[in-house]
Amino acid sequence: MKSPMQIALAEDWAKLPPALQAHYAGEACIDHGHLDIDYPVWMQTPLSLLYALGALVNQRGRGLATEVRKEMRDGRQYWQRRIALPNGVVKTFNSQWLPLASGEVEEYVNRFLALRMRPTVREGRLHYAGCCYVLRLGRLRLTLPECLVLGHTTIEETARGTDSFAMDFRLTHPLFGQIYRYSGVFHTRLAAGTSGKDNTVMPDAAGSH
């Protein structure tokens, strides 16, 4: 089964290095690595609210041990992220990815809210940029400009060998500048024996496209 990223990139999928293809493949897989998370002090309260809604992680830190599990079900890719803090607390950040016919992807962090992004491949690196936020209220779908919410999202991922990659996620607000960043290096392996039955990741969050 093709993953949302593979569908969105179409012919450009073949331009990705093996490490990034493994990271976004349709097979169930696990990424292990470490994250650096940084944001201004004044963002703590907004981020705590966002974390309660299922978006991002409201804790700064460096070298935080992180595991990301991914699997495909019914044409959607489910991501389960676990970030271990030095005090033993584990933060979770789960989402669901869907491909769009336009060559974009939507990442739902709960049943109502998604970020729409457009991926591109440049010199073997994967770049993707936010297009808008999507608010889903029943059958109604509203698109919200990034500048009216958290600002512009950019992500860059670069292969480092055959099974590892570096990633850099940033949120940049038009008035306040960079308000959130997480980055790290990860290794990907297949998740042998994954059952695909964990329903903690919003099985019906976004409906069908």
LODREN-288165 format. One record per atom (N, C-alpha, C, CB): x, y, z. Coordinates in steps of 0.05 Angstrom, whole numbers, padded with zeros to 5 digits, always signed. Glycine has a CB too. Layout:
REM LODREN-288165
XYZ...
This chain:
REM LODREN-288165
+00017-00024+00000+00000+00000+00000+00018+00025+00000-00019+00000+00025+00012+00044-00018+00027+00068-00019+00020+00087+00004+00022+00083-00046+00040+00100+00014+00036+00119+00036+00026+00146+00025+00062+00123+00052+00015+00163+00042+00007+00190+00033+00029+00206+00020-00005+00205+00056+00053+00204+00032+00076+00219+00020+00083+00208-00008+00100+00217+00038+00082+00181-00011+00088+00169-00037+00068+00178-00058+00089+00139-00034+00043+00179-00050+00022+00188-00069+00025+00217-00076-00006+00183-00056+00031+00234-00056+00034+00263-00060+00057+00269-00078+00036+00277-00033+00080+00255-00074+00104+00261-00090+00102+00249-00118+00128+00250-00076+00086+00229-00122+00083+00216-00148+00110+00208-00160+00068+00235-00168+00117+00217-00184+00142+00209-00196+00167+00219-00181+00143+00221-00225+00164+00240-00165+00187+00250-00150+00194+00232-00127+00181+00278-00140+00177+00213-00120+00183+00194-00099+00210+00179-00105+00161+00173-00096+00215+00173-00130+00239+00159-00138+00264+00175-00133+00237+00151-00167+00262+00202-00129+00284+00219-00125+00293+00219-00095+00278+00247-00134+00277+00208-00078+00284+00207-00049+00305+00186-00044+00259+00202-00032+00324+00192-00027+00344+00171-00019+00330+00149-00004+00366+00184-00001+00342+00125-00003+00330+00102+00011+00321+00107+00040+00349+00078+00010+00337+00123+00054+00330+00128+00082+00304+00143+00085+00352+00144+00096+00299+00162+00067+00273+00177+00068+00250+00160+00057+00276+00203+00053+00256+00144+00037+00235+00126+00027+00226+00106+00049+00244+00110+00002+00246+00096+00065+00239+00078+00087+00223+00092+00108+00265+00066+00099+00230+00117+00113+00215+00133+00134+00186+00137+00126+00229+00160+00137+00180+00141+00100+00153+00147+00092+00140+00124+00077+00154+00171+00073+00151+00100+00078+00140+00077+00064+00113+00069+00075+00159+00054+00064+00098+00053+00060+00072+00043+00069+00074+00021+00089+00057+00034+00046+00097+00008+00091+00100-00014+00111+00101-00002+00139+00126-00030+00106+00092-00017+00159+00094-00009+00187+00123-00007+00194+00078-00028+00206+00131+00016+00206+00159+00019+00214+00161+00036+00239+00174+00033+00191+00185+00036+00250+00191+00051+00275+00216+00068+00270+00195+00031+00299+00214+00093+00278+00237+00111+00279+00247+00114+00308+00231+00139+00266+00273+00111+00312+00284+00117+00338+00305+00139+00335+00297+00091+00351+00305+00158+00354+00324+00179+00352+00322+00198+00376+00321+00195+00327+00332+00222+00373+00332+00242+00394+00324+00269+00383+00360+00244+00408+00307+00283+00398+00297+00309+00390+00307+00332+00407+00266+00309+00390+00312+00354+00394+00316+00380+00408+00291+00396+00403+00342+00395+00398+00279+00406+00425+00254+00422+00423+00259+00449+00436+00230+00407+00436+00252+00470+00421+00257+00497+00432+00235+00516+00423+00285+00507+00421+00228+00534+00442+00208+00555+00436+00211+00577+00457+00179+00543+00436+00201+00601+00452+00203+00623+00472+00187+00617+00497+00194+00649+00459+00195+00628+00519+00182+00623+00544+00152+00631+00542+00195+00638+00567+00146+00653+00529+00119+00663+00528+00100+00644+00512+00118+00690+00515+00112+00624+00497+00095+00605+00483+00086+00582+00500+00111+00595+00459+00095+00581+00526+00088+00557+00542+00058+00553+00545+00101+00560+00569+00044+00574+00552+00015+00572+00555+00000+00564+00530+00003+00598+00567+00006+00578+00507-00007+00569+00482-00001+00540+00475+00001+00588+00459+00024+00532+00479+00032+00505+00472+00019+00484+00491+00062+00502+00474+00015+00491+00516+00001+00473+00534-00028+00469+00525+00001+00484+00563-00040+00490+00515-00067+00488+00504-00067+00471+00479-00079+00515+00498-00048+00476+00461-00046+00460+00437-00040+00430+00443-00024+00471+00419-00024+00425+00463-00018+00398+00470-00043+00383+00480+00004+00396+00492-00060+00398+00495-00085+00386+00504-00103+00379+00481-00099+00406+00523-00100+00394+00458-00116+00388+00434-00103+00367+00416-00120+00414+00418-00079+00358+00424-00066+00337+00409-00044+00347+00390-00086+00322+00393-00037+00372+00392-00017+00383+00373+00009+00390+00387-00028+00408+00360+00032+00382+00375+00058+00390+00384+00064+00379+00412+00062+00420+00383+00087+00387+00423+00095+00379+00450+00103+00404+00465+00119+00358+00449+00092+00406+00490+00096+00431+00505+00119+00428+00526+00070+00438+00520+00142+00419+00517+00165+00416+00534+00190+00421+00519+00165+00388+00547+00206+00440+00528+00233+00444+00516+00252+00423+00525+00243+00472+00523+00273+00417+00510+00293+00398+00518+00312+00392+00495+00280+00372+00527+00335+00380+00502+00355+00372+00483+00361+00343+00485+00380+00389+00486+00364+00330+00462+00371+00302+00462+00350+00284+00475+00397+00298+00477+00324+00291+00471+00303+00275+00483+00298+00250+00467+00276+00292+00484+00300+00227+00480+00296+00201+00467+00268+00200+00456+00301+00178+00486+00265+00193+00430+00240+00194+00416+00235+00170+00399+00238+00220+00399+00211+00159+00400+00203+00137+00383+00178+00145+00367+00197+00112+00401+00179+00139+00341+00156+00145+00324+00148+00119+00310+00163+00167+00303+00123+00110+00314+00112+00086+00301+00092+00095+00280+00098+00067+00322+00094+00082+00257+00076+00089+00234+00064+00064+00222+00091+00105+00213+00039+00066+00214+00026+00043+00201+00004+00054+00183+00016+00023+00221-00003+00038+00163-00024+00045+00144-00049+00029+00151-00015+00040+00115-00072+00043+00150-00098+00029+00153-00118+00045+00136-00107+00028+00183-00131+00031+00118-00153+00043+00101-00143+00067+00086-00176+00050+00119-00119+00067+00076-00109+00089+00060-00099+00112+00076-00130+00098+00042-00098+00110+00102-00088+00131+00119-00063+00121+00134-00109+00140+00140-00045+00140+00140-00021+00132+00155-00023+00144+00183+00005+00142+00141-00020+00127+00203-00022+00135+00231+00006+00137+00243-00039+00115+00247+00011+00160+00257+00036+00165+00270+00032+00166+00300+00049+00192+00259+00048+00152+00314+00048+00153+00344+00076+00160+00353+00039+00125+00356+00077+00184+00366+00103+00194+00375+00104+00193+00405+00108+00223+00365+00127+00184+00416+00132+00183+00445+00159+00196+00450+00131+00153+00455+00158+00218+00466+00182+00233+00473+00187+00230+00503+00179+00263+00465+00209+00219+00511+00216+00214+00539+00231+00238+00550+00233+00189+00542+00220+00249+00572+00233+00272+00585+00253+00262+00607+00212+00290+00598+00272+00279+00615+00291+00270+00635+00279+00262+00661+00311+00293+00639+00256+00273+00668+00243+00266+00693+00226+00240+00692+00225+00288+00702+00227+00226+00670+00213+00201+00667+00186+00203+00654+00210+00188+00693+00175+00228+00651+00149+00232+00638+00152+00227+00608+00139+00261+00644+00132+00214+00597+00132+00209+00568+00110+00226+00555+00128+00179+00562+00117+00244+00537+00098+00259+00522+00090+00245+00497+00109+00288+00516+00065+00246+00489+00056+00233+00465+00045+00254+00446+00034+00212+00471+00048+00249+00420+00038+00266+00399+00030+00248+00376+00059+00288+00390+00004+00244+00372-00006+00226+00351-00019+00242+00329-00025+00205+00363-00018+00231+00305-00031+00245+00283-00038+00225+00261-00014+00267+00272-00052+00234+00242-00062+00218+00219-00057+00233+00193-00092+00210+00223-00045+00220+00174-00038+00232+00148-00056+00222+00126-00009+00227+00141-00065+00241+00110-00082+00234+00087-00071+00248+00062-00111+00242+00091-00071+00234+00039-00062+00246+00014-00085+00261+00000-00050+00225-00005-00078+00282-00014-00098+00297-00030-00091+00294-00059-00099+00327-00021-00112+00296-00076-00108+00294-00105-00091+00317-00116-00134+00293-00119-00089+00338-00101-00074+00362-00109-00044+00359-00106-00083+00386-00094-00034+00336-00095-00006+00333-00090+00002+00343-00062+00010+00347-00110-00017+00348-00045-00012+00357-00018-00020+00335+00001-00028+00383-00012-00013+00338+00027-00021+00320+00048-00034+00336+00070+00003+00303+00058-00052+00323+00085-00063+00335+00109-00056+00318+00133-00094+00338+00106-00047+00331+00154-00040+00317+00179-00060+00326+00200-00011+00323+00188-00077+00307+00208-00097+00313+00229-00086+00306+00256-00123+00296+00224-00088+00325+00275-00079+00321+00302-00102+00314+00321-00064+00346+00312-00126+00318+00311-00150+00308+00325-00172+00306+00304-00159+00328+00349-00196+00302+00313-00218+00298+00294-00226+00322+00278-00242+00287+00308-00216+00346+00287-00226+00371+00276-00205+00387+00262-00238+00387+00297-00179+00384+00270-00159+00403+00261-00136+00389+00246-00148+00418+00284-00129+00401+00223-00107+00389+00207-00090+00412+00196-00118+00372+00184-00065+00405+00189-00047+00422+00174-00044+00411+00146-00020+00425+00188-00049+00427+00126-00045+00419+00098-00017+00428+00089-00067+00431+00079-00003+00409+00077+00025+00415+00069+00030+00405+00041+00045+00401+00089+00050+00418+00028+00058+00410+00001+00087+00401+00002+00054+00433-00020+00093+00375-00004+00120+00366-00004+00133+00369-00031+00121+00337+00005+00159+00374-00031+00175+00374-00056+00203+00362-00050+00179+00404-00066+00215+00352-00071+00242+00340-00069+00261+00359-00083+00243+00311-00081+00282+00367-00068+00303+00385-00079+00330+00374-00073+00299+00414-00068+00344+00366-00094+00372+00356-00091+00373+00334-00071+00391+00379-00083+00354+00316-00072+00354+00292-00054+00343+00297-00027+00381+00282-00053+00336+00322-00021+00324+00328+00006+00294+00332+00003+00337+00354+00017+00280+00325+00024+00251+00328+00025+00244+00354+00039+00237+00304+00038+00230+00372+00025+00221+00397+00037+00190+00396+00037+00232+00422+00022+00178+00405+00058+00150+00410+00055+00142+00434+00072+00133+00386+00063+00122+00448+00061+00115+00474+00072+00085+00474+00077+00123+00497+00054+00077+00487+00098+00048+00490+00104+00034+00507+00084+00044+00501+00132+00009+00499+00077-00007+00515+00059-00029+00529+00074-00020+00496+00037-00042+00515+00093-00064+00526+00109-00071+00506+00131-00088+00533+00091-00087+00516+00149-00099+00498+00169-00127+00491+00160-00099+00510+00197-00136+00467+00167-00162+00457+00159-00178+00452+00185-00161+00432+00141-00202+00464+00187-00220+00460+00209-00244+00445+00199-00228+00487+00223-00249+00422+00210-00271+00405+00201-00293+00404+00222-00261+00376+00195-00317+00414+00214-00340+00414+00232-00362+00399+00218-00349+00443+00239-00364+00373+00224-00384+00356+00210-00377+00355+00180-00412+00367+00214-00396+00362+00163-00391+00363+00134-00377+00388+00125-00417+00359+00120-00376+00408+00143-00364+00433+00135-00334+00432+00139-00376+00456+00152-00319+00442+00119-00290+00443+00120-00281+00472+00115-00276+00423+00100-00268+00484+00134-00259+00511+00132-00228+00511+00130-00269+00528+00155-00217+00528+00112-00188+00531+00110-00181+00558+00123-00178+00530+00081-00161+00557+00140-00152+00581+00155-00123+00587+00146-00153+00576+00185-00118+00612+00139-00090+00620+00131-00071+00615+00155-00089+00649+00123-00047+00606+00148-00027+00601+00169-00022+00626+00187-00001+00591+00157-00021+00649+00174-00015+00673+00189-00035+00680+00210-00012+00696+00170-00059+00669+00208-00080+00674+00228-00079+00655+00251-00107+00674+00216-00061+00634+00250-00060+00614+00271-00032+00615+00283-00067+00585+00259-00015+00595+00275+00011+00593+00287+00034+00605+00270+00017+00565+00294+00027+00610+00245+00048+00619+00227+00055+00597+00207+00073+00627+00242+00076+00602+00192+00084+00585+00169+00100+00561+00179+00099+00601+00148+00093+00537+00169+00107+00513+00176+00127+00506+00154+00087+00490+00180+00151+00499+00161+00171+00488+00142+00184+00464+00155+00192+00510+00134+00190+00444+00138+00203+00420+00147+00223+00412+00126+00182+00397+00152+00247+00405+00135+00268+00395+00117+00279+00369+00128+00291+00416+00113+00281+00349+00111+00292+00323+00119+00314+00315+00100+00269+00302+00120+00336+00305+00111+00360+00299+00096+00370+00271+00104+00382+00320+00100+00375+00254+00084+00385+00227+00090+00413+00229+00101+00385+00210+00064+00419+00212+00120+00446+00209+00131+00453+00180+00132+00448+00223+00160+00462+00169+00109+00466+00140+00107+00442+00127+00095+00473+00128+00134+00441+00100+00096+00420+00085+00083+00395+00082+00100+00430+00058+00075+00397+00085+00127+00374+00081+00144+00370+00102+00165+00377+00054+00158+00383+00125+00161+00379+00147+00181+00375+00174+00166+00404+00149+00200+00363+00192+00180+00358+00218+00168+00357+00240+00190+00331+00218+00152+00362+00264+00182+00359+00287+00200+00334+00303+00191+00384+00305+00198+00319+00313+00211+00296+00328+00205+00296+00355+00221+00270+00312+00212+00283+00375+00210+00282+00402+00222+00255+00414+00216+00305+00420+00211+00239+00417+00238+00212+00428+00236+00212+00455+00249+00191+00409+00250+00200+00475+00235+00199+00502+00246+00172+00515+00241+00221+00520+00233+00163+00531+00260+00140+00548+00258+00149+00577+00260+00118+00542+00280+00143+00593+00239+00152+00621+00238+00127+00639+00235+00172+00625+00215+00123+00655+00255+00100+00674+00254+00108+00700+00240+00089+00679+00283+00090+00712+00224+00097+00736+00210+00104+00760+00228+00075+00744+00192+00094+00760+00253+00099+00782+00272+00121+00775+00292+00074+00790+00286+00120+00750+00302+00137+00743+00325+00161+00726+00317+00120+00727+00344+00165+00721+00291+00188+00705+00283+00185+00675+00290+00213+00716+00295+00207+00661+00293+00206+00633+00299+00195+00628+00327+00234+00620+00296+00173+00613+00328+00160+00609+00354+00161+00580+00363+00131+00618+00353+00171+00562+00346+00173+00534+00354+00192+00520+00334+00145+00520+00354+00208+00502+00346+00226+00486+00329+00232+00459+00343+00252+00501+00323+00231+00438+00327+00242+00413+00337+00259+00400+00314+00220+00394+00347+00281+00388+00322+00299+00376+00302+00313+00352+00315+00320+00397+00292+00322+00334+00298+00336+00311+00308+00345+00292+00286+00318+00296+00328+00358+00270+00294+00367+00250+00276+00354+00223+00284+00398+00247+00277+00344+00208+00264+00329+00184+00269+00339+00161+00252+00299+00188+00265+00336+00137+00262+00340+00112+00247+00313+00098+00243+00361+00093+00261+00309+00087+00220+00283+00074+00213+00288+00044+00210+00271+00085+00188+00269+00028+00221+00269-00001+00217+00240-00010+00214+00283-00016+00240+00236-00033+00200+00210-00044+00197+00200-00054+00224+00210-00068+00177+00173-00051+00229+00161-00059+00254+00150-00087+00250+00139-00039+00262+00167-00107+00252+00158-00135+00249+00137-00142+00270+00182-00154+00251+00116-00154+00260+00095-00164+00278+00076-00143+00288+00108-00176+00302+00077-00118+00276+00058-00097+00284+00030-00106+00278+00064-00071+00269+00012-00104+00297-00015-00114+00294-00033-00095+00279-00027-00119+00321-00027-00068+00280-00044-00049+00266-00071-00046+00279-00047-00057+00238-00074-00053+00305-00100-00052+00318-00101-00032+00341-00108-00078+00328-00081-00015+00344-00081+00005+00365-00099+00028+00357-00053+00015+00371-00122+00031+00371-00141+00052+00364-00137+00078+00378-00169+00042+00369-00114+00082+00390-00109+00107+00404-00103+00130+00385-00086+00104+00423-00101+00124+00360-00093+00145+00341-00116+00153+00323-00069+00136+00324-00139+00159+00335-00162+00171+00320-00169+00156+00295-00155+00199+00314-00180+00132+00296-00185+00116+00272-00204+00129+00253-00195+00090+00279-00221+00147+00262-00241+00160+00244-00238+00190+00244-00269+00152+00252-00213+00200+00249-00209+00228+00253-00217+00246+00230-00182+00233+00261-00212+00237+00205-00214+00256+00183-00232+00248+00161-00187+00261+00172-00245+00225+00163-00262+00217+00141-00246+00209+00116-00282+00238+00134-00259+00204+00095-00246+00196+00070-00243+00219+00051-00261+00172+00057-00223+00217+00033-00218+00237+00012-00220+00224-00015-00190+00251+00015
